[in-house]
Amino acid sequence: MLEAGVIKDGEKLELIRGDLVEMSPQGPLHWDVTYAISRWFRKHLPDDLGVASQGPLRLSDYHEPEPEFFVFPDGMRVNDVRGSDVLLVVEIAYSSLDFDLKVKAPIYAEHGVREYWVIDVQGRRTLVHRLDRDRAYGEPQAVVFDAPLEVPGGISLVVADLAPRD
């Protein structure tokens, strides 16, 4: 599509429900939090877990979102990871909160992503979704930035330790 001129070089798109959707712009606070969490994951995740960042998660022929992070068993090629392999998906929302909650959450659940976090940088909270037996997420648990979040591998992350105030 790039060669045919359908999309422009550098255009940020993700495949959602078979449609190419323009990604929300990342402001400075969004990028600061993304960078800090990336460093944290690389330092603290156990060796048996891998983390991919800022790239496509191939859920199906119709869904290829680009979350900030996804955690999966190490030893898999990142391009082979599918929803049921994913232990955690993290989206950082500055201007995309509604889209991440209303559009992406059901897609991640449908494809078996076990846990889905939406880090709401403006609200200074993380909305934690956990997959239930019906392959759905119930109401998310709101965790304030000062409270610990349980990360796969049995470790805790406190977003307030990483997120600048403004």
C-alpha positions as a Markdown table, in Angstrom:
| # | Residue | x | y | z |
|---|---|---|---|---|
| 1 | Met | 0.0 | 0.0 | 0.0 |
| 2 | Leu | 3.0 | 2.3 | 0.6 |
| 3 | Glu | 4.3 | 1.7 | -2.9 |
| 4 | Ala | 0.8 | 2.2 | -4.4 |
| 5 | Gly | 0.5 | 5.6 | -2.5 |
| 6 | Val | -2.5 | 4.4 | -0.4 |
| 7 | Ile | -0.6 | 5.3 | 2.7 |
| 8 | Lys | 2.2 | 7.8 | 3.3 |
| 9 | Asp | 5.6 | 6.9 | 4.6 |
| 10 | Gly | 5.7 | 7.4 | 8.4 |
| 11 | Glu | 1.9 | 7.5 | 8.7 |
| 12 | Lys | 0.8 | 5.8 | 12.0 |
| 13 | Leu | -2.0 | 3.4 | 11.3 |
| 14 | Glu | -3.3 | 0.2 | 12.9 |
| 15 | Leu | -5.6 | -2.4 | 11.5 |
| 16 | Ile | -8.9 | -2.6 | 13.5 |
| 17 | Arg | -11.9 | -4.6 | 12.3 |
| 18 | Gly | -10.3 | -4.8 | 8.8 |
| 19 | Asp | -10.0 | -1.0 | 8.5 |
| 20 | Leu | -6.9 | 1.1 | 8.7 |
| 21 | Val | -7.3 | 3.5 | 11.6 |
| 22 | Glu | -5.1 | 6.5 | 12.2 |
| 23 | Met | -3.4 | 6.3 | 15.5 |
| 24 | Ser | -3.9 | 9.2 | 18.0 |
| 25 | Pro | -0.9 | 11.5 | 18.2 |
| 26 | Gln | 1.5 | 11.0 | 21.1 |
| 27 | Gly | 2.1 | 14.1 | 23.2 |
| 28 | Pro | 5.2 | 14.6 | 25.4 |
| 29 | Leu | 3.6 | 13.2 | 28.6 |
| 30 | His | 2.5 | 10.0 | 26.7 |
| 31 | Trp | 6.0 | 9.6 | 25.3 |
| 32 | Asp | 7.7 | 10.2 | 28.7 |
| 33 | Val | 5.5 | 7.5 | 30.3 |
| 34 | Thr | 6.1 | 5.1 | 27.4 |
| 35 | Tyr | 9.9 | 5.5 | 27.7 |
| 36 | Ala | 9.9 | 5.1 | 31.5 |
| 37 | Ile | 7.8 | 2.0 | 31.4 |
| 38 | Ser | 9.9 | 0.5 | 28.6 |
| 39 | Arg | 13.0 | 0.9 | 30.7 |
| 40 | Trp | 11.3 | -0.6 | 33.7 |
| 41 | Phe | 10.1 | -3.7 | 31.7 |
| 42 | Arg | 13.6 | -4.3 | 30.3 |
| 43 | Lys | 15.2 | -4.1 | 33.8 |
| 44 | His | 12.6 | -6.0 | 35.8 |
| 45 | Leu | 10.8 | -8.6 | 33.7 |
| 46 | Pro | 12.1 | -12.1 | 34.4 |
| 47 | Asp | 14.1 | -13.9 | 31.7 |
| 48 | Asp | 11.3 | -16.2 | 30.8 |
| 49 | Leu | 9.1 | -13.3 | 29.6 |
| 50 | Gly | 9.5 | -11.1 | 26.5 |
| 51 | Val | 8.2 | -7.6 | 25.9 |
| 52 | Ala | 7.5 | -6.0 | 22.6 |
| 53 | Ser | 6.9 | -2.3 | 22.2 |
| 54 | Gln | 5.5 | 0.1 | 19.7 |
| 55 | Gly | 4.8 | -2.5 | 17.1 |
| 56 | Pro | 2.0 | -4.6 | 15.7 |
| 57 | Leu | 0.3 | -7.4 | 17.6 |
| 58 | Arg | -1.1 | -9.8 | 15.0 |
| 59 | Leu | -4.4 | -11.0 | 16.5 |
| 60 | Ser | -6.1 | -12.0 | 13.2 |
| 61 | Asp | -6.4 | -11.0 | 9.5 |
| 62 | Tyr | -8.7 | -8.2 | 10.6 |
| 63 | His | -7.0 | -7.0 | 13.8 |
| 64 | Glu | -3.4 | -5.8 | 14.1 |
| 65 | Pro | -3.4 | -3.1 | 16.8 |
| 66 | Glu | -0.1 | -1.5 | 17.9 |
| 67 | Pro | -0.1 | -1.3 | 21.7 |
| 68 | Glu | 2.7 | 0.4 | 23.6 |
| 69 | Phe | 3.7 | -3.0 | 25.1 |
| 70 | Phe | 2.7 | -6.6 | 25.1 |
| 71 | Val | 4.3 | -9.3 | 27.3 |
| 72 | Phe | 4.5 | -12.9 | 26.2 |
| 73 | Pro | 6.5 | -16.1 | 27.0 |
| 74 | Asp | 10.1 | -15.6 | 26.0 |
| 75 | Gly | 11.4 | -17.9 | 23.3 |
| 76 | Met | 8.6 | -17.1 | 20.9 |
| 77 | Arg | 9.3 | -15.0 | 17.8 |
| 78 | Val | 7.5 | -11.7 | 18.3 |
| 79 | Asn | 5.8 | -12.0 | 14.9 |
| 80 | Asp | 4.3 | -15.4 | 16.0 |
| 81 | Val | 2.7 | -14.1 | 19.1 |
| 82 | Arg | -1.1 | -14.2 | 19.0 |
| 83 | Gly | -3.7 | -13.0 | 21.5 |
| 84 | Ser | -3.9 | -16.2 | 23.6 |
| 85 | Asp | -0.1 | -16.1 | 24.0 |
| 86 | Val | -0.2 | -12.6 | 25.5 |
| 87 | Leu | 0.0 | -12.2 | 29.2 |
| 88 | Leu | -0.4 | -8.5 | 29.3 |
| 89 | Val | -1.2 | -5.7 | 26.8 |
| 90 | Val | -0.5 | -2.1 | 27.8 |
| 91 | Glu | -2.0 | 1.0 | 26.1 |
| 92 | Ile | -1.0 | 4.4 | 27.3 |
| 93 | Ala | -3.9 | 6.8 | 26.7 |
| 94 | Tyr | -3.6 | 10.6 | 26.5 |
| 95 | Ser | -6.0 | 11.4 | 23.8 |
| 96 | Ser | -7.2 | 7.8 | 23.0 |
| 97 | Leu | -8.9 | 6.8 | 26.2 |
| 98 | Asp | -12.4 | 6.2 | 24.7 |
| 99 | Phe | -11.0 | 4.3 | 21.8 |
| 100 | Asp | -8.8 | 2.1 | 24.0 |
| 101 | Leu | -11.7 | 1.3 | 26.3 |
| 102 | Lys | -14.6 | 1.0 | 23.9 |
| 103 | Val | -13.0 | -0.4 | 20.7 |
| 104 | Lys | -9.7 | -2.1 | 21.6 |
| 105 | Ala | -10.8 | -3.8 | 24.9 |
| 106 | Pro | -13.4 | -6.1 | 23.3 |
| 107 | Ile | -11.0 | -7.0 | 20.5 |
| 108 | Tyr | -8.2 | -7.9 | 23.0 |
| 109 | Ala | -10.7 | -10.0 | 25.0 |
| 110 | Glu | -12.1 | -11.7 | 22.0 |
| 111 | His | -8.6 | -12.8 | 21.0 |
| 112 | Gly | -7.7 | -14.2 | 24.5 |
| 113 | Val | -5.4 | -11.5 | 25.8 |
| 114 | Arg | -5.4 | -12.3 | 29.5 |
| 115 | Glu | -4.8 | -8.9 | 31.0 |
| 116 | Tyr | -5.2 | -5.4 | 29.4 |
| 117 | Trp | -4.1 | -2.2 | 31.0 |
| 118 | Val | -5.1 | 1.3 | 29.9 |
| 119 | Ile | -2.8 | 3.8 | 31.5 |
| 120 | Asp | -4.8 | 7.0 | 31.7 |
| 121 | Val | -2.1 | 9.6 | 32.0 |
| 122 | Gln | -4.5 | 12.5 | 32.5 |
| 123 | Gly | -6.6 | 10.7 | 35.1 |
| 124 | Arg | -3.4 | 9.4 | 36.8 |
| 125 | Arg | -4.9 | 5.9 | 37.0 |
| 126 | Thr | -4.6 | 2.5 | 35.3 |
| 127 | Leu | -7.7 | 0.7 | 34.2 |
| 128 | Val | -7.0 | -3.0 | 34.6 |
| 129 | His | -9.1 | -5.5 | 32.6 |
| 130 | Arg | -8.8 | -9.3 | 33.3 |
| 131 | Leu | -10.2 | -12.0 | 31.0 |
| 132 | Asp | -13.0 | -14.1 | 32.5 |
| 133 | Arg | -14.2 | -17.6 | 31.6 |
| 134 | Asp | -16.5 | -16.1 | 28.9 |
| 135 | Arg | -13.6 | -14.5 | 27.1 |
| 136 | Ala | -14.7 | -11.0 | 28.1 |
| 137 | Tyr | -13.5 | -8.3 | 30.3 |
| 138 | Gly | -15.9 | -7.1 | 33.1 |
| 139 | Glu | -15.7 | -3.6 | 34.5 |
| 140 | Pro | -12.1 | -2.6 | 34.7 |
| 141 | Gln | -10.4 | -2.1 | 38.1 |
| 142 | Ala | -9.2 | 1.5 | 38.5 |
| 143 | Val | -5.8 | 1.6 | 40.1 |
| 144 | Val | -4.4 | 5.0 | 41.1 |
| 145 | Phe | -0.8 | 5.7 | 40.0 |
| 146 | Asp | 0.5 | 5.4 | 43.6 |
| 147 | Ala | -0.8 | 1.8 | 44.0 |
| 148 | Pro | 1.2 | -1.2 | 42.9 |
| 149 | Leu | 0.2 | -3.2 | 39.8 |
| 150 | Glu | 0.9 | -6.9 | 39.6 |
| 151 | Val | 2.9 | -7.6 | 36.5 |
| 152 | Pro | 3.3 | -11.1 | 35.0 |
| 153 | Gly | 6.3 | -12.7 | 36.6 |
| 154 | Gly | 5.2 | -11.8 | 40.2 |
| 155 | Ile | 6.6 | -8.3 | 40.3 |
| 156 | Ser | 5.0 | -5.0 | 41.1 |
| 157 | Leu | 5.0 | -1.8 | 39.1 |
| 158 | Val | 4.1 | 1.6 | 40.6 |
| 159 | Val | 3.3 | 4.0 | 37.7 |
| 160 | Ala | 3.7 | 7.1 | 39.9 |
| 161 | Asp | 7.4 | 6.2 | 40.3 |
| 162 | Leu | 7.8 | 6.4 | 36.5 |
| 163 | Ala | 5.2 | 9.0 | 35.4 |
| 164 | Pro | 6.0 | 12.7 | 35.5 |
| 165 | Arg | 3.4 | 14.9 | 37.2 |
| 166 | Asp | 2.7 | 16.9 | 34.0 |
